[in-house]
Amino acid sequence: MRRFVSIVLAGAAAMSMPAGAQVSDASRIVGPVVCRGEASGSQGEGLTVSVKVSSAGAGTSSISSWQPPMLTAQGLAKPDLPEQPGLSLSLIYEGSSAKSVGSLQRATAIISFFSPLRKQESRKTLENRAERLTAGVSFDGTPVIPLQLVRPTDGMADLPGITARIATLAFSASPPRETTIFLYDRKGKVVASVRFATGSNASRDRLFAQAWAQADQAVSNPTLCEPD
């Protein structure tokens, strides 16, 4: 799920990479490709670096998607409670380079409902579950601010067995130390919540260094990359 979320969110943005990034054997590239690197931690955190490479072998854009550590979580989906929602948070950085994760562009919460293969629930059933939810967010313990949940308009909306809603979080110049997202039922009762360590820059930078090295290696060997 983490990689899926990262790719869906990261694929929509692009900025220039530092000049001089070249694939060692550009003749092996047929059309633009996306080279990725990933790293994860023990508290549900993960980071994906996506580097677009042209058919000429030049890096043209670089994006990082960070899912911060989960400090606490309650009410989320698990094997014995598949009807519960999934909840993740991704911070998107553009202009990533070997020296920096880049500049924060947006933070997006993703609420998802999956249908277990054994149940094969209809999309309408999943949509009804999603429609019953509202959401709110608290930054460093501030009063809860309502979030607007909307249907995704990218590839996530077309996947079988999954229904999702997304919400954009309004961060200031830098993310808060902690961000807590709440999901409510129609009666206003909390059905799920996750507290994220959005200010954990040390954890983010450690994962970024690992993911960037992996992506950089893939750029040197485009057979490890995916068609754009």
N, C-alpha and C positions, 0 to 999 in steps of 0.2 A: 504493500500500500504506500509506503514512504516513497519508493522510487516512482511509482505511478503519479503520485501527487506532485513530486518535484518536476517531472518531465512535463506534465500538463501545464503547470504554472510558468515554468521557465521558457517554454517554447514560444510564448507570445511576445517576448521582448528581445531587443538586440541593440548592442552598442559596439563601437570599434574596439578591437584589441590593441595592445601595444604593437607598434610597427615591428616588422622583422620576423614574426612568427611564420615559419615555413615548414611544410611537410617535406621530409627528406627525399621522397620519391613521388613527385606529383603525378607521374604518368599512371600511377595505380588508381587515381581518383576518377570516377565517372560521375560527374555532377557534384554539387555541394553535399557535404556530409556534416553530421553533428558528432563530435567526440566528447564523451562524458567520463567523469570520474566521480566516485562516490565514497563516502566514509560515514560511519555511524558510531554511536556511543551506547552506553549501558542504560540510559534513562529515556530511551525512545527518540533521542536526538539524531539527526542525520543532515548531511549536506551533499548536494549534487552540483557539480560544475559542468556546464554545457558550453562547448566551444564550437562555433560554426566555422567550417573550413571550405573555401571556394574550390572549384575544380582546378584552379591553378595552384592550389596548395597553400594559399595564404589564409591565415586566421582573420575572420571578418567581424566576429562579435563574441562576447563571452558573458555568461550569466551564471549566477550562483543562487541556489534555493536552499535556505536553511530552515529546518524544523527544530526549534529549540527544545532543550530538555523538558520533560514533564516532571514537575515537582510533586503534584498530587493529581489523581484522576478518579472519578467515580461515575458509575452509571453507563459506561461505554460498552459497546458490543463485545461479546466473547462467545466461544462455542456454545455454551449452554444458554446464552441470552442473545441470539442473533437478531432479535427484533429491536434491540437497543441501537442508538446511533453511534457512528464513528465520528471522531472529532480531531482534526489536526490543524496546525497553524504553520504557514510558510512565509518567510521573509525573503523577498526577492531583491537581489543586488545586481546591478548592471555595471559593466566596465571592469569586470574582475581581471586581475593580472597576477603574476607570480608574487608581487609585493603586497597586494591588497585584495580583500574580498569584493571591493567596489563600493558604490554608493547605494544606499537603501532607497528603493523605489516604491515599494508597497508591501503591506502585510495582509495576507488573506487567510481567513478561517474557512475550512471545508467541513461541512457536515454531510455524512454519507450514510446510506442504508444499503446493505447488501442482502441478496437472497441466497441462502445456502443452496448448493446444487441439489441436495436431497429434497428440498422443498419446492424449488422452482416457482417462487411466488411471482405474480404478475407485476408489471411496472405500475399498474394502478394501485396495487396494494402498497408498494413502496412509496409512491407519490403521496398517498393518503397519510402515511406516517410522517413524511417530511412536512406536509401542509399543517400538521397539528402542532408543529414546533415554532417557538419564537426564541430569540437569543439576545444576550446582553454581554457586556464586557466591563471589567474593572481593571484599572491600571494602578498597581501598587496600593491596593486597598481602597481606592476611591469609590464613590457611589456608582452603581451599575449604570452603564450607558446602553440604551437599546441598539441592537444591530439590525440592519436590513438584510434579510436573507433573500437571495435571488437564485434563479436557475442558472447554471453555467451555460455558456454559449459555445464552448469549444468541444473537443472530442469526448470529454467526460460525459456529456449529455446523451451520447449515442451508444454507450456501452450497455450490453445486456446485463440484467441482474444487478444493476446499481442505479440508485437515484441520489442526487446530491444537491446541496444548496451551498452557496458561498456568500461570504460577507467580507467587506473591506474594512480594515481597522485603521483609524486615524491616529497614527503616531506623530509625535513632535519630531524635532530634529534628530533625536536619538531614542531608541526604544526604552520603555520603562524597565525597571529591574524585574518586575513580575507582571504577567498578564494573565488574568483569569477569565475564561469564557464559560458562560452558563447557557444551558438549554432548558426551556420551560415548556410544559404542556399547556393546554388551553385554559386550565384553572390557575396558571401562574406558579405551579409547583416545579421546583428544579428536578429535572429528570437525569441530567448529566452535567458534569463540569470538569474542566481541566485547568490547572494552574501551571503556566509555562515560565521558564526562566529566560525571558527575552533579553535580559541584560547580561547574560553569560557570554561575554565576548571572548574570554579565554577558551571556553569550550568550542565556540564557533570557529575561532581562528585555528585551533588545533585540527579540527575536522577539515577546514578549508585547505590547509597545507597538504593533508593527505589526498584529498580529492583533486586538488590542482595538479599534483605530481602524477596522478593516474591519468587525468585528462591530457596532460602534456605528453605523456608517453603515447597515448592513443593518437594524438595529432601527428606524431612521428611515424605512425604506422596506421594509415587510414583503413586498413582491413579490420581494425578493431572498432571502427566507427559505424554510424547508421546513416542511411540516406536522409537528407533533409526533407 
